[in-house]
Amino acid sequence: MEIPHWKRKTPFQKEWEALCKREKAFLERRKLKKESVLNQLLTEKVPEKLQHTLDIAFEKAFLLIFEKGTGIIEKTYSKEALKNKYKVNLYADELYHNRKSLRVFSKNANKAGIKNQVLSGAAGVGMGIFGIGLPDIPVFTGMILKCIYEIALHYGFDYNSETEKYFILLLIEGAVSYGNHLMEINDKIEVFSLSPHLPEYYLPEEQIANTSSMLSKELLYMKFLQGIPIVGVLGGSYDLVYMKQICEYTKIKYQKRFLHEYKKE
């Protein structure tokens, strides 16, 4: 029997429900942190100072890229072309206003995520062969930001403002967090998505330090392993794992912001 038109879900409702399911699944998977057998074996071998060294390496990478590196990253894709593509897709959706036209935005974001995951994995493995661990941090950080920048553009958001940088840092911190800390960051992201503005007394360096600390804790054992020639391939391959994780969370949250704006219109 045909469903009455007044009971049918709109394209927006279908997309929103599918998105909420993906978000719930992501958060559920990260309720608890389970240390792998490999991490447990490496615990006693990792130098005590490595955690602090990684913290500083990530902080320097973020500061450098935000200050001077965004232009270099933008040479790997056409920002204007992506912005125009978004406008064309938005116009097409205004014409057709169906789920297919609405899903184009997430499909393009998914393609950008997959492409950057593959590039990051290849770079990590390549450096792992030669035992390059810490020097991989700026490259890995640049790949993370490149992925996020492209996803943001596919949903019509620019990333150059201090406000958007704060959102991006929260995304990265949330994506590599667990349990209560993840929920705390997730709540901050939700508040920002509804009303994008910087918190009172916001200090960029403080948020960069928070994000860097969570990244270094999560990658500590793998970056140690990556610093050992040949064996480092295993450590380097985890760049792909974490990139996938960060891209997944980023896609969820940018799509959610996009749909909030879409609903207003």
Secondary structure, DSSP 8 states (H G I E B T S, - for coil): ----GGGS--HHHHHHHHHHHHHHHHHHHTSS----HHHHHHTTTS-TTHHHHHHHHHHHHHHHIIIIIHHHHGGGS-HHHHHHHHHHHHHHHHHH-SHHHHHHHHHHHHHHHHHHHHHHHHHHHHHHHTT--TTHHHHHHHHHHHHHHHHHHHTT----SHHHHHHHHHHHHHHT--HHHHHHHHHHHHHHHHS----TT--HHHHHHHHHHHHHHHHHHHHHHHTSTTTHHHHHHHHHHHHHHHHHHHHHHHHHHHHHHHHH-
